[in-house]
């Protein structure tokens, strides 16, 4: 099973990935994460990104998903290829040669979860802090979702404590591990 948390930068996807991984481990599932690939990109990212940088990120994301998929019950992705493609579109426009790959790869996720913008991004050493850039990427992701007709669990703005239970419910998984009888 492969789950992708999607959304612009600075919305809490990484934290949510780790929270869900902990919940799934408590259900005795083997879990690993595809951590945000952009942070390891050797080329410029954020508003200074290039087409080459975004292609590196996109293809690295796919490679990591393939690598982990064979060894774990659940793969949690901090982004999906569609998010990465949105940054590429913002930097260099639509890429007709990549769109069939993006559309096809999006079908490989069992659940797509859209994380909403709730606050401006804060600087963490890598993340761009421009609110306009954050909102532009979020809009591009939403536009691509709509155009591609993808099903998605959209998390509500507000109380984050409901988010992991909502994802577990969407996956038809219990919120807690069943109590084992001691005798």
C-alpha positions as CSV (number, residue, x, y, z in Angstrom):
1,X,0.0,0.0,0.0
2,X,1.3,3.4,-0.9
3,X,0.0,6.7,0.6
4,X,1.1,10.1,-0.5
5,X,0.7,13.3,1.5
6,X,0.4,16.2,-1.0
7,X,0.4,19.9,-0.7
8,X,2.6,22.9,-0.9
9,X,5.6,23.5,1.3
10,X,5.3,24.4,4.9
11,X,1.9,22.7,5.6
12,X,3.1,19.9,7.9
13,X,3.3,17.0,5.5
14,X,6.5,15.7,7.0
15,X,5.2,15.7,10.5
16,X,2.0,14.0,9.4
17,X,4.0,11.3,7.6
18,X,5.8,10.4,10.8
19,X,2.6,10.5,12.8
20,X,0.9,8.1,10.4
21,X,4.0,5.9,10.3
22,X,3.9,5.6,14.1
23,X,0.1,4.7,14.1
24,X,0.7,2.1,11.4
25,X,3.6,0.6,13.2
26,X,1.3,0.2,16.3
27,X,-1.0,-1.8,14.0
28,X,1.9,-4.2,13.4
29,X,2.5,-3.1,9.7
30,X,5.9,-2.7,8.2
31,X,6.3,0.9,7.2
32,X,8.9,3.1,5.6
33,X,8.9,6.7,4.3
34,X,9.9,8.3,1.1
35,X,11.2,11.5,2.7
36,X,11.0,14.8,0.8
37,X,13.4,14.3,-2.1
38,X,13.8,18.1,-2.9
39,X,15.9,18.6,0.3
40,X,18.6,16.3,-1.2
41,X,18.6,17.9,-4.7
42,X,22.1,19.0,-5.7
43,X,20.5,21.7,-7.9
44,X,18.6,24.9,-6.9
45,X,15.1,24.5,-5.5
46,X,12.3,26.8,-4.4
47,X,11.9,29.9,-6.5
48,X,15.4,29.5,-7.9
49,X,14.7,26.0,-9.2
50,X,15.3,24.9,-12.8
51,X,13.8,22.4,-15.1
52,X,16.8,20.1,-14.5
53,X,16.4,20.3,-10.8
54,X,12.7,19.5,-10.9
55,X,13.2,16.6,-13.2
56,X,15.9,15.3,-10.8
57,X,13.4,15.5,-7.9
58,X,10.6,13.9,-9.9
59,X,12.6,11.0,-11.1
60,X,14.3,10.5,-7.7
61,X,10.9,10.4,-6.1
62,X,9.8,7.6,-8.5
63,X,13.0,5.7,-8.0
64,X,12.7,5.8,-4.2
65,X,9.1,4.7,-4.3
66,X,10.0,1.7,-6.5
67,X,12.9,0.8,-4.2
68,X,10.8,0.7,-1.0
69,X,7.7,-0.8,-2.5
70,X,9.0,-4.3,-2.5
71,X,10.1,-4.5,1.1
72,X,7.2,-2.9,3.2
73,X,3.5,-3.3,3.8
74,X,3.1,0.5,3.6
75,X,5.0,3.2,2.0
76,X,4.3,6.7,3.1
77,X,5.4,9.4,0.7
78,X,6.2,13.0,1.7
79,X,4.8,14.3,-1.6
80,X,3.6,12.6,-4.7
81,X,4.9,13.0,-8.2
82,X,2.1,15.5,-8.9
83,X,3.4,17.9,-6.2
84,X,6.8,17.7,-7.7
85,X,5.4,18.3,-11.1
86,X,3.6,21.4,-9.9
87,X,6.9,23.0,-8.9
88,X,8.2,22.1,-12.4
89,X,5.2,23.7,-14.0
90,X,5.7,26.8,-11.9
91,X,9.4,27.0,-13.0
92,X,9.3,25.9,-16.6
93,X,5.7,25.4,-17.8
94,X,3.8,22.3,-18.7
95,X,5.9,19.4,-20.0
96,X,3.9,17.4,-22.5
97,X,6.5,14.6,-22.5
98,X,6.1,14.1,-18.7
99,X,2.4,14.3,-18.4
100,X,1.7,10.6,-19.4
101,X,4.2,9.5,-16.8
102,X,2.7,11.7,-14.1
103,X,-0.9,10.5,-14.9
104,X,0.2,6.9,-14.9
105,X,2.3,7.1,-11.8
106,X,-0.5,8.8,-9.8
107,X,-2.5,5.6,-10.3
108,X,0.1,3.7,-8.2
109,X,-0.9,5.5,-5.0
110,X,-3.6,3.7,-2.9
111,X,-4.5,7.0,-1.1
112,X,-3.8,10.6,-1.9
113,X,-4.1,13.0,1.0
114,X,-4.2,16.7,0.4
115,X,-2.8,18.8,3.3
116,X,-4.3,22.3,3.5
117,X,-2.4,25.6,4.0
118,X,-3.1,26.7,7.5
119,X,-0.2,29.2,8.1
120,X,2.6,30.9,6.3
121,X,5.7,28.8,5.8
122,X,8.5,29.2,8.4
123,X,12.1,29.0,7.5
124,X,13.8,25.7,8.3
125,X,17.1,26.1,6.5
126,X,15.6,25.0,3.2
127,X,12.0,26.0,2.8
128,X,11.0,29.1,0.9
129,X,9.1,31.5,3.1
130,X,7.2,33.5,0.4
131,X,3.5,33.2,1.1
132,X,2.7,34.1,-2.5
133,X,5.0,31.2,-3.7
134,X,3.4,28.8,-1.2
135,X,-0.1,29.7,-2.3
136,X,0.8,29.6,-6.0
137,X,2.1,26.0,-5.7
138,X,-0.9,25.0,-3.6
139,X,-3.2,26.3,-6.4
140,X,-1.2,24.5,-9.1
141,X,-1.5,21.3,-7.2
142,X,-5.3,21.8,-6.8
143,X,-5.6,22.7,-10.5
144,X,-3.7,19.5,-11.6
145,X,-5.8,17.4,-9.2
146,X,-8.9,18.7,-10.8
147,X,-7.6,18.4,-14.4
148,X,-6.4,14.8,-13.8
149,X,-9.7,13.8,-12.0
150,X,-7.8,12.2,-9.1
151,X,-9.6,11.0,-6.0
152,X,-8.3,12.5,-2.8
153,X,-8.8,12.8,0.9
154,X,-8.8,16.5,1.6
155,X,-7.9,17.2,5.2
156,X,-9.9,20.0,6.8
157,X,-8.4,23.2,7.9
158,X,-8.4,23.2,11.7
159,X,-7.7,20.6,14.3
160,X,-4.7,18.5,13.2
161,X,-5.5,15.9,15.8
162,X,-8.3,14.5,13.5
163,X,-6.0,14.1,10.5
164,X,-4.3,10.7,11.3
165,X,-7.6,9.1,12.4
166,X,-9.2,10.4,9.1
167,X,-6.4,8.8,7.1
168,X,-6.7,5.5,9.0
169,X,-10.5,5.5,8.4
170,X,-10.0,6.2,4.7
171,X,-7.7,3.1,4.6
172,X,-10.3,1.1,6.5
173,X,-7.8,0.5,9.3
174,X,-8.5,0.6,13.1
175,X,-7.4,3.6,15.0
176,X,-5.7,1.4,17.7
177,X,-4.2,-2.0,17.7
178,X,-6.6,-4.6,18.9
179,X,-6.0,-5.6,22.6
180,X,-4.4,-9.0,22.8
181,X,-5.7,-11.4,25.4
182,X,-3.1,-12.3,28.0
183,X,-4.6,-15.6,28.8
